[in-house]
Amino acid sequence: MRIGYTLMTEQAGPKDLVGYAAGAEKAGFDFEVMSDHFSPWLDEQGHSPYAWSVLGAVTQSTERVELMTFVTCPTMRYHPAVVAQKAATVQALSDGRFTLGLGAGENLNEHVVGRGWPPVNVRHEMLAEAVQIIGGLFDGGYFNYKGDHFRVDSAKLWDLPEQRVPIGVAVSGSQSVTRFAPIADAMIAVEPDGSLCREWDATKLGPPGRKIAQLPVSWGEDRDAAIRRAHEQFRWFGGGWKVNAELPGPAGFAGATQYVKPEDVAEAIPCGPDVDRIVKQVGEFEAAGFTDLALIQIGGDQQEGFLRFAEDTLLPALRS
């Protein structure tokens, strides 16, 4: 199982993220994923730079690690043709280290363009069309498309990378697995659900691909402080994606999580210095069939200490 590091744009500014990317590579992480948000989940997180500008800089501050969006919504804030152009550019800059992670999006980010927020079945239709458009542009040459939600008029990517950009798609159940496994290279999910992995492999065309997940942790020598930090900045995480995709802004997440207690967060997220707790929860994803897992260290000001801990203690423990 490959262990990755999350460049979480909601909790750090652009220059810090570029530095953390280099530090995570030095610490020995296998890959790095980056969130793509217009707003943070909660005001306490306090950041949200433009992910694609940061990714461009990260391609030059790293040499070895694979890079990935986790995830980009290619349907409203961005037209899929523009996403294809961005992804091809990052792939060229990184010398073939980039994977394009896509998802149906959250109201939190997509409502800003003033087009409203469609129901989930329409969002999945839009995402399926977007994957077709992006793949068509990756094929090279001029591309035209007319669908129910998007049109593309004589578009061409003029700087195609030597290595085609792999596409990962976020799924949450059988409906999305059935729709996207045949047209994507990798699966993305956030829970250690073995049924998703098995169904993906059974539905996917060709050999089984990567199955990539994410796990938040709040490492710190002071467990009580780590729990307080996780509660302050990450209590939204327990709402589940059916809720998280619908709320329109940080105020909505603050209201929806006002009754979540610190002990509730500590039960779901490893907090404090206990390496074994992290190893145990990583093992649940491995047992479920995931091939890759990206860790999130909660707290924008906690990354340097976490990277030292990862290099000296956590990554050796996971790999042993």
C-alpha atoms as a printed R data frame, in Angstrom:
    type eleno elety resid chain resno       x      y       z
1   ATOM     1    CA   MET     A     1   0.000  0.000   0.000
2   ATOM     2    CA   ARG     A     2   1.334  3.412  -0.985
3   ATOM     3    CA   ILE     A     3   1.122  6.205   1.589
4   ATOM     4    CA   GLY     A     4   0.516  9.768   0.484
5   ATOM     5    CA   TYR     A     5   0.356 13.256   1.990
6   ATOM     6    CA   THR     A     6  -2.458 15.761   1.572
7   ATOM     7    CA   LEU     A     7  -1.748 19.346   0.575
8   ATOM     8    CA   MET     A     8  -4.935 20.730   2.092
9   ATOM     9    CA   THR     A     9  -5.632 24.113   0.558
10  ATOM    10    CA   GLU     A    10  -8.294 24.909   3.170
11  ATOM    11    CA   GLN     A    11  -5.749 25.174   5.983
12  ATOM    12    CA   ALA     A    12  -2.598 26.730   4.497
13  ATOM    13    CA   GLY     A    13  -1.599 29.483   2.105
14  ATOM    14    CA   PRO     A    14   0.040 28.932  -1.290
15  ATOM    15    CA   LYS     A    15   3.697 29.461  -0.321
16  ATOM    16    CA   ASP     A    16   3.389 27.203   2.715
17  ATOM    17    CA   LEU     A    17   1.776 24.471   0.610
18  ATOM    18    CA   VAL     A    18   4.661 24.524  -1.856
19  ATOM    19    CA   GLY     A    19   7.093 24.168   1.039
20  ATOM    20    CA   TYR     A    20   5.131 21.338   2.621
21  ATOM    21    CA   ALA     A    21   5.113 19.522  -0.725
22  ATOM    22    CA   ALA     A    22   8.907 19.530  -0.801
23  ATOM    23    CA   GLY     A    23   9.034 18.507   2.856
24  ATOM    24    CA   ALA     A    24   6.653 15.582   2.311
25  ATOM    25    CA   GLU     A    25   8.778 14.288  -0.554
26  ATOM    26    CA   LYS     A    26  11.883 14.512   1.639
27  ATOM    27    CA   ALA     A    27  10.062 12.719   4.457
28  ATOM    28    CA   GLY     A    28   9.444  9.758   2.138
29  ATOM    29    CA   PHE     A    29   5.785  9.922   1.154
30  ATOM    30    CA   ASP     A    30   4.966  8.101  -2.082
31  ATOM    31    CA   PHE     A    31   2.504 10.616  -3.519
32  ATOM    32    CA   GLU     A    32   0.773 13.906  -2.730
33  ATOM    33    CA   VAL     A    33  -2.829 14.932  -3.281
34  ATOM    34    CA   MET     A    34  -4.273 18.446  -3.275
35  ATOM    35    CA   SER     A    35  -7.802 19.631  -2.543
36  ATOM    36    CA   ASP     A    36  -9.395 22.041  -5.033
37  ATOM    37    CA   HIS     A    37 -11.724 24.410  -3.164
38  ATOM    38    CA   PHE     A    38 -13.073 27.922  -3.486
39  ATOM    39    CA   SER     A    39 -13.931 28.066   0.240
40  ATOM    40    CA   PRO     A    40 -12.742 26.292   3.394
41  ATOM    41    CA   TRP     A    41 -15.189 23.990   5.162
42  ATOM    42    CA   LEU     A    42 -15.078 26.132   8.312
43  ATOM    43    CA   ASP     A    43 -13.938 29.683   8.998
44  ATOM    44    CA   GLU     A    44 -11.375 28.347  11.477
45  ATOM    45    CA   GLN     A    45  -9.427 26.711   8.646
46  ATOM    46    CA   GLY     A    46  -8.909 30.122   7.110
47  ATOM    47    CA   HIS     A    47  -7.471 29.486   3.616
48  ATOM    48    CA   SER     A    48  -8.372 28.516   0.063
49  ATOM    49    CA   PRO     A    49  -5.787 29.454  -2.599
50  ATOM    50    CA   TYR     A    50  -6.230 28.437  -6.233
51  ATOM    51    CA   ALA     A    51  -5.114 24.815  -6.347
52  ATOM    52    CA   TRP     A    52  -3.883 24.795  -9.932
53  ATOM    53    CA   SER     A    53  -1.462 27.683  -9.472
54  ATOM    54    CA   VAL     A    54  -0.083 25.938  -6.398
55  ATOM    55    CA   LEU     A    55   0.191 22.640  -8.298
56  ATOM    56    CA   GLY     A    56   2.263 24.330 -10.978
57  ATOM    57    CA   ALA     A    57   4.711 25.513  -8.339
58  ATOM    58    CA   VAL     A    58   4.707 22.093  -6.630
59  ATOM    59    CA   THR     A    59   5.801 20.423  -9.871
60  ATOM    60    CA   GLN     A    60   8.992 22.479  -9.600
61  ATOM    61    CA   SER     A    61   9.565 22.065  -5.842
62  ATOM    62    CA   THR     A    62   9.365 18.243  -6.054
63  ATOM    63    CA   GLU     A    63  11.110 15.670  -8.212
64  ATOM    64    CA   ARG     A    64   9.874 12.191  -7.325
65  ATOM    65    CA   VAL     A    65   6.407 12.099  -5.757
66  ATOM    66    CA   GLU     A    66   3.301 11.567  -7.836
67  ATOM    67    CA   LEU     A    67   0.793 14.423  -7.706
68  ATOM    68    CA   MET     A    68  -2.989 14.394  -7.837
69  ATOM    69    CA   THR     A    69  -6.085 16.537  -7.390
70  ATOM    70    CA   PHE     A    70  -8.350 15.177  -4.655
71  ATOM    71    CA   VAL     A    71 -10.654 16.194  -6.204
72  ATOM    72    CA   THR     A    72 -11.544 18.652  -8.956
73  ATOM    73    CA   CYS     A    73 -15.150 19.193 -10.040
74  ATOM    74    CA   PRO     A    74 -15.099 19.670 -13.846
75  ATOM    75    CA   THR     A    75 -18.714 20.739 -14.317
76  ATOM    76    CA   MET     A    76 -19.585 24.225 -13.043
77  ATOM    77    CA   ARG     A    77 -16.732 26.352 -11.700
78  ATOM    78    CA   TYR     A    78 -14.573 24.923 -14.498
79  ATOM    79    CA   HIS     A    79 -15.628 23.787 -17.953
80  ATOM    80    CA   PRO     A    80 -14.265 20.280 -18.640
81  ATOM    81    CA   ALA     A    81 -12.271 21.513 -21.657
82  ATOM    82    CA   VAL     A    82 -10.412 23.922 -19.377
83  ATOM    83    CA   VAL     A    83  -9.795 21.149 -16.838
84  ATOM    84    CA   ALA     A    84  -8.271 19.031 -19.610
85  ATOM    85    CA   GLN     A    85  -5.939 21.891 -20.545
86  ATOM    86    CA   LYS     A    86  -4.896 22.414 -16.912
87  ATOM    87    CA   ALA     A    87  -4.287 18.721 -16.334
88  ATOM    88    CA   ALA     A    88  -2.218 18.339 -19.509
89  ATOM    89    CA   THR     A    89  -0.099 21.330 -18.488
90  ATOM    90    CA   VAL     A    90   0.560 19.988 -14.990
91  ATOM    91    CA   GLN     A    91   1.432 16.591 -16.455
92  ATOM    92    CA   ALA     A    92   3.983 18.225 -18.766
93  ATOM    93    CA   LEU     A    93   5.465 20.312 -15.942
94  ATOM    94    CA   SER     A    94   5.761 17.286 -13.650
95  ATOM    95    CA   ASP     A    95   7.270 14.950 -16.283
96  ATOM    96    CA   GLY     A    96   4.415 12.479 -16.079
97  ATOM    97    CA   ARG     A    97   3.771 12.434 -12.320
98  ATOM    98    CA   PHE     A    98   0.183 13.738 -12.327
99  ATOM    99    CA   THR     A    99  -3.196 12.021 -11.951
100 ATOM   100    CA   LEU     A   100  -6.404 13.978 -12.471
101 ATOM   101    CA   GLY     A   101  -8.813 13.220  -9.630
102 ATOM   102    CA   LEU     A   102 -12.405 14.195 -10.452
103 ATOM   103    CA   GLY     A   103 -15.656 14.318  -8.513
104 ATOM   104    CA   ALA     A   104 -19.242 15.534  -8.749
105 ATOM   105    CA   GLY     A   105 -18.424 18.489  -6.510
106 ATOM   106    CA   GLU     A   106 -19.832 20.285  -3.483
107 ATOM   107    CA   ASN     A   107 -22.229 23.203  -3.287
108 ATOM   108    CA   LEU     A   108 -19.625 24.878  -1.059
109 ATOM   109    CA   ASN     A   109 -17.394 25.526  -4.071
110 ATOM   110    CA   GLU     A   110 -19.586 25.395  -7.144
111 ATOM   111    CA   HIS     A   111 -22.400 27.776  -6.169
112 ATOM   112    CA   VAL     A   112 -20.038 30.752  -6.473
113 ATOM   113    CA   VAL     A   113 -20.605 30.976 -10.250
114 ATOM   114    CA   GLY     A   114 -24.318 31.591  -9.685
115 ATOM   115    CA   ARG     A   115 -25.766 28.657 -11.625
116 ATOM   116    CA   GLY     A   116 -27.557 27.032  -8.704
117 ATOM   117    CA   TRP     A   117 -26.858 23.515  -7.410
118 ATOM   118    CA   PRO     A   118 -28.393 20.607  -9.338
119 ATOM   119    CA   PRO     A   119 -29.597 17.337  -7.756
120 ATOM   120    CA   VAL     A   120 -27.138 14.479  -7.434
121 ATOM   121    CA   ASN     A   121 -28.378 12.500 -10.460
122 ATOM   122    CA   VAL     A   122 -27.847 15.543 -12.686
123 ATOM   123    CA   ARG     A   123 -24.403 16.120 -11.177
124 ATOM   124    CA   HIS     A   124 -23.434 12.559 -12.065
125 ATOM   125    CA   GLU     A   125 -24.715 13.055 -15.625
126 ATOM   126    CA   MET     A   126 -22.603 16.201 -15.900
127 ATOM   127    CA   LEU     A   127 -19.533 14.442 -14.512
128 ATOM   128    CA   ALA     A   128 -19.918 11.554 -16.972
129 ATOM   129    CA   GLU     A   129 -20.058 14.000 -19.883
130 ATOM   130    CA   ALA     A   130 -17.054 15.861 -18.484
131 ATOM   131    CA   VAL     A   131 -14.996 12.639 -18.329
132 ATOM   132    CA   GLN     A   132 -15.867 11.957 -21.992
133 ATOM   133    CA   ILE     A   133 -14.797 15.470 -23.001
134 ATOM   134    CA   ILE     A   134 -11.549 15.360 -21.053
135 ATOM   135    CA   GLY     A   135 -10.695 11.941 -22.466
136 ATOM   136    CA   GLY     A   136 -11.509 13.093 -25.974
137 ATOM   137    CA   LEU     A   137  -9.161 16.044 -25.653
138 ATOM   138    CA   PHE     A   138  -6.436 13.798 -24.208
139 ATOM   139    CA   ASP     A   139  -6.715 11.727 -27.400
140 ATOM   140    CA   GLY     A   140  -5.290 14.665 -29.364
141 ATOM   141    CA   GLY     A   141  -6.501 16.530 -32.409
142 ATOM   142    CA   TYR     A   142  -9.559 18.748 -32.730
143 ATOM   143    CA   PHE     A   143 -12.508 17.713 -30.615
144 ATOM   144    CA   ASN     A   144 -16.226 18.542 -30.871
145 ATOM   145    CA   TYR     A   145 -18.949 17.495 -28.466
146 ATOM   146    CA   LYS     A   146 -22.663 18.028 -27.985
147 ATOM   147    CA   GLY     A   147 -24.283 16.576 -24.895
148 ATOM   148    CA   ASP     A   148 -27.192 17.325 -22.610
149 ATOM   149    CA   HIS     A   149 -25.049 19.560 -20.395
150 ATOM   150    CA   PHE     A   150 -21.917 20.586 -22.330
151 ATOM   151    CA   ARG     A   151 -20.805 21.589 -25.771
152 ATOM   152    CA   VAL     A   152 -17.262 21.749 -27.110
153 ATOM   153    CA   ASP     A   153 -16.493 23.517 -30.359
154 ATOM   154    CA   SER     A   154 -13.319 22.581 -32.219
155 ATOM   155    CA   ALA     A   155 -11.070 22.397 -29.147
156 ATOM   156    CA   LYS     A   156  -7.520 21.073 -29.191
157 ATOM   157    CA   LEU     A   157  -4.822 20.703 -26.557
158 ATOM   158    CA   TRP     A   158  -1.705 22.146 -28.116
159 ATOM   159    CA   ASP     A   159   0.686 20.948 -25.427
160 ATOM   160    CA   LEU     A   160  -0.143 17.312 -24.855
161 ATOM   161    CA   PRO     A   161   2.252 15.579 -22.443
162 ATOM   162    CA   GLU     A   162   4.148 12.501 -23.571
163 ATOM   163    CA   GLN     A   163   2.345 10.412 -20.945
164 ATOM   164    CA   ARG     A   164  -1.451 10.526 -20.984
165 ATOM   165    CA   VAL     A   165  -2.972 11.863 -17.760
166 ATOM   166    CA   PRO     A   166  -4.684  9.066 -15.777
167 ATOM   167    CA   ILE     A   167  -8.170  9.919 -14.517
168 ATOM   168    CA   GLY     A   168  -9.501  8.976 -11.098
169 ATOM   169    CA   VAL     A   169 -13.160  9.445 -10.155
170 ATOM   170    CA   ALA     A   170 -14.664  9.757  -6.673
171 ATOM   171    CA   VAL     A   171 -17.451  7.260  -5.933
172 ATOM   172    CA   SER     A   172 -19.731  6.636  -2.969
173 ATOM   173    CA   GLY     A   173 -21.929  3.679  -3.926
174 ATOM   174    CA   SER     A   174 -23.007  1.180  -6.544
175 ATOM   175    CA   GLN     A   175 -24.608  3.760  -8.812
176 ATOM   176    CA   SER     A   176 -21.452  5.829  -9.191
177 ATOM   177    CA   VAL     A   177 -19.220  2.738  -9.426
178 ATOM   178    CA   THR     A   178 -21.324  1.312 -12.250
179 ATOM   179    CA   ARG     A   179 -21.231  4.610 -14.116
180 ATOM   180    CA   PHE     A   180 -17.557  5.484 -13.746
181 ATOM   181    CA   ALA     A   181 -15.540  2.256 -13.356
182 ATOM   182    CA   PRO     A   182 -15.660  1.511 -17.110
183 ATOM   183    CA   ILE     A   183 -14.371  4.986 -18.066
184 ATOM   184    CA   ALA     A   184 -11.836  5.836 -15.325
185 ATOM   185    CA   ASP     A   185  -8.350  4.628 -14.476
186 ATOM   186    CA   ALA     A   186  -8.612  4.849 -10.679
187 ATOM   187    CA   MET     A   187 -11.228  4.871  -7.930
188 ATOM   188    CA   ILE     A   188 -11.341  7.531  -5.215
189 ATOM   189    CA   ALA     A   189 -13.253  7.147  -1.927
190 ATOM   190    CA   VAL     A   190 -13.021  8.278   1.699
191 ATOM   191    CA   GLU     A   191 -14.262  5.278   3.700
192 ATOM   192    CA   PRO     A   192 -12.714  1.784   4.086
193 ATOM   193    CA   ASP     A   193 -15.595  0.129   2.260
194 ATOM   194    CA   GLY     A   194 -14.469 -3.166   0.794
195 ATOM   195    CA   SER     A   195 -17.651 -3.555  -1.247
196 ATOM   196    CA   LEU     A   196 -16.723 -0.466  -3.258
197 ATOM   197    CA   CYS     A   197 -13.313 -1.914  -4.089
198 ATOM   198    CA   ARG     A   198 -14.713 -5.297  -5.069
199 ATOM   199    CA   GLU     A   199 -17.449 -3.810  -7.224
200 ATOM   200    CA   TRP     A   200 -14.985 -1.418  -8.875
201 ATOM   201    CA   ASP     A   201 -12.649 -4.260  -9.844
202 ATOM   202    CA   ALA     A   202 -15.578 -6.338 -11.130
203 ATOM   203    CA   THR     A   203 -16.974 -3.471 -13.215
204 ATOM   204    CA   LYS     A   204 -13.778 -1.884 -14.480
205 ATOM   205    CA   LEU     A   205 -12.661 -2.696 -18.002
206 ATOM   206    CA   GLY     A   206  -9.191 -4.213 -18.097
207 ATOM   207    CA   PRO     A   207  -6.993 -4.984 -15.082
208 ATOM   208    CA   PRO     A   208  -7.861 -3.595 -11.623
209 ATOM   209    CA   GLY     A   209  -6.641 -0.041 -11.181
210 ATOM   210    CA   ARG     A   210  -5.580  2.069  -8.238
211 ATOM   211    CA   LYS     A   211  -8.084  2.551  -5.443
212 ATOM   212    CA   ILE     A   212  -7.197  5.715  -3.562
213 ATOM   213    CA   ALA     A   213  -8.530  6.894  -0.202
214 ATOM   214    CA   GLN     A   214  -7.846  9.568   2.408
215 ATOM   215    CA   LEU     A   215  -7.578  9.564   6.204
216 ATOM   216    CA   PRO     A   216  -7.424 12.627   8.501
217 ATOM   217    CA   VAL     A   217  -5.211 12.513  11.579
218 ATOM   218    CA   SER     A   218  -4.481 15.083  14.274
219 ATOM   219    CA   TRP     A   219  -1.002 14.154  15.394
220 ATOM   220    CA   GLY     A   220   0.588 15.989  18.314
221 ATOM   221    CA   GLU     A   221   2.438 15.261  21.543
222 ATOM   222    CA   ASP     A   222  -0.441 16.770  23.558
223 ATOM   223    CA   ARG     A   223  -3.487 14.595  22.901
224 ATOM   224    CA   ASP     A   224  -5.960 17.031  24.418
225 ATOM   225    CA   ALA     A   225  -4.657 19.853  22.212
226 ATOM   226    CA   ALA     A   226  -4.816 17.542  19.173
227 ATOM   227    CA   ILE     A   227  -8.462 16.712  19.949
228 ATOM   228    CA   ARG     A   228  -9.337 20.394  20.348
229 ATOM   229    CA   ARG     A   229  -7.694 21.185  17.013
230 ATOM   230    CA   ALA     A   230  -9.500 18.341  15.251
231 ATOM   231    CA   HIS     A   231 -12.823 19.439  16.705
232 ATOM   232    CA   GLU     A   232 -12.272 23.074  15.787
233 ATOM   233    CA   GLN     A   233 -11.207 22.455  12.192
234 ATOM   234    CA   PHE     A   234 -12.500 19.016  11.177
235 ATOM   235    CA   ARG     A   235 -15.811 18.342  12.910
236 ATOM   236    CA   TRP     A   236 -17.499 18.706   9.483
237 ATOM   237    CA   PHE     A   237 -15.859 15.469   8.316
238 ATOM   238    CA   GLY     A   238 -18.348 13.238  10.119
239 ATOM   239    CA   GLY     A   239 -21.360 14.619   8.252
240 ATOM   240    CA   GLY     A   240 -20.921 12.250   5.320
241 ATOM   241    CA   TRP     A   241 -20.786 13.268   1.694
242 ATOM   242    CA   LYS     A   242 -24.546 13.258   1.137
243 ATOM   243    CA   VAL     A   243 -24.667 16.154   3.597
244 ATOM   244    CA   ASN     A   244 -21.310 17.737   2.847
245 ATOM   245    CA   ALA     A   245 -22.067 18.062  -0.853
246 ATOM   246    CA   GLU     A   246 -25.207 20.104  -0.213
247 ATOM   247    CA   LEU     A   247 -24.286 22.810   2.325
248 ATOM   248    CA   PRO     A   248 -23.507 26.169   0.672
249 ATOM   249    CA   GLY     A   249 -20.813 27.712   2.863
250 ATOM   250    CA   PRO     A   250 -18.697 27.658   6.053
251 ATOM   251    CA   ALA     A   251 -21.582 29.128   8.078
252 ATOM   252    CA   GLY     A   252 -23.756 26.181   7.049
253 ATOM   253    CA   PHE     A   253 -21.109 23.688   8.165
254 ATOM   254    CA   ALA     A   254 -20.681 25.540  11.452
255 ATOM   255    CA   GLY     A   255 -24.425 25.338  12.091
256 ATOM   256    CA   ALA     A   256 -24.714 21.699  11.038
257 ATOM   257    CA   THR     A   257 -21.879 20.640  13.372
258 ATOM   258    CA   GLN     A   258 -22.627 22.813  16.401
259 ATOM   259    CA   TYR     A   259 -23.626 19.792  18.480
260 ATOM   260    CA   VAL     A   260 -20.646 17.620  17.520
261 ATOM   261    CA   LYS     A   261 -18.540 17.071  20.635
262 ATOM   262    CA   PRO     A   262 -14.723 16.801  20.859
263 ATOM   263    CA   GLU     A   263 -15.061 13.192  22.001
264 ATOM   264    CA   ASP     A   264 -17.111 12.408  18.868
265 ATOM   265    CA   VAL     A   265 -14.270 13.676  16.685
266 ATOM   266    CA   ALA     A   266 -11.637 11.846  18.732
267 ATOM   267    CA   GLU     A   267 -13.522  8.591  18.233
268 ATOM   268    CA   ALA     A   268 -13.424  8.944  14.439
269 ATOM   269    CA   ILE     A   269 -10.020 10.600  13.910
270 ATOM   270    CA   PRO     A   270  -6.681  9.459  15.395
271 ATOM   271    CA   CYS     A   271  -5.584 12.251  17.751
272 ATOM   272    CA   GLY     A   272  -2.344 12.650  19.705
273 ATOM   273    CA   PRO     A   273   1.000 10.825  19.591
274 ATOM   274    CA   ASP     A   274  -0.292  7.224  19.363
275 ATOM   275    CA   VAL     A   275   1.294  5.659  16.274
276 ATOM   276    CA   ASP     A   276  -0.571  2.382  16.719
277 ATOM   277    CA   ARG     A   277  -3.971  4.087  16.356
278 ATOM   278    CA   ILE     A   278  -2.949  5.533  12.997
279 ATOM   279    CA   VAL     A   279  -1.486  2.222  11.833
280 ATOM   280    CA   LYS     A   280  -4.695  0.431  12.826
281 ATOM   281    CA   GLN     A   281  -6.925  2.773  10.829
282 ATOM   282    CA   VAL     A   282  -4.618  2.677   7.817
283 ATOM   283    CA   GLY     A   283  -4.831 -1.119   8.016
284 ATOM   284    CA   GLU     A   284  -8.613 -0.949   7.682
285 ATOM   285    CA   PHE     A   285  -8.217  0.676   4.261
286 ATOM   286    CA   GLU     A   286  -5.632 -1.902   3.226
287 ATOM   287    CA   ALA     A   287  -7.913 -4.742   4.317
288 ATOM   288    CA   ALA     A   288 -10.757 -3.200   2.316
289 ATOM   289    CA   GLY     A   289  -8.666 -3.376  -0.857
290 ATOM   290    CA   PHE     A   290  -7.332  0.153  -1.284
291 ATOM   291    CA   THR     A   291  -3.942  0.456  -2.957
292 ATOM   292    CA   ASP     A   292  -3.174  4.053  -1.939
293 ATOM   293    CA   LEU     A   293  -4.005  6.164   1.122
294 ATOM   294    CA   ALA     A   294  -3.304  9.878   1.591
295 ATOM   295    CA   LEU     A   295  -3.024 11.195   5.148
296 ATOM   296    CA   ILE     A   296  -4.255 14.652   6.179
297 ATOM   297    CA   GLN     A   297  -2.531 16.260   9.143
298 ATOM   298    CA   ILE     A   298  -5.108 18.596  10.672
299 ATOM   299    CA   GLY     A   299  -3.842 22.101  11.380
300 ATOM   300    CA   GLY     A   300  -2.030 24.357   8.933
301 ATOM   301    CA   ASP     A   301   0.579 25.233  11.559
302 ATOM   302    CA   GLN     A   302   1.239 21.585  12.460
303 ATOM   303    CA   GLN     A   303   2.726 20.326   9.210
304 ATOM   304    CA   GLU     A   304   6.458 20.618   9.858
305 ATOM   305    CA   GLY     A   305   6.258 18.669  13.114
306 ATOM   306    CA   PHE     A   306   4.054 16.052  11.469
307 ATOM   307    CA   LEU     A   307   6.492 15.628   8.578
308 ATOM   308    CA   ARG     A   308   9.362 15.015  11.022
309 ATOM   309    CA   PHE     A   309   7.182 12.500  12.881
310 ATOM   310    CA   ALA     A   310   6.246 10.826   9.596
311 ATOM   311    CA   GLU     A   311   9.852 10.503   8.456
312 ATOM   312    CA   ASP     A   312  11.214  9.245  11.793
313 ATOM   313    CA   THR     A   313   8.329  7.166  13.136
314 ATOM   314    CA   LEU     A   314   5.075  6.889  11.204
315 ATOM   315    CA   LEU     A   315   6.199  5.841   7.735
316 ATOM   316    CA   PRO     A   316   8.662  3.215   9.075
317 ATOM   317    CA   ALA     A   317   5.871  1.849  11.296
318 ATOM   318    CA   LEU     A   318   3.420  1.662   8.394
319 ATOM   319    CA   ARG     A   319   5.921 -0.009   6.102
320 ATOM   320    CA   SER     A   320   7.015 -2.583   8.646
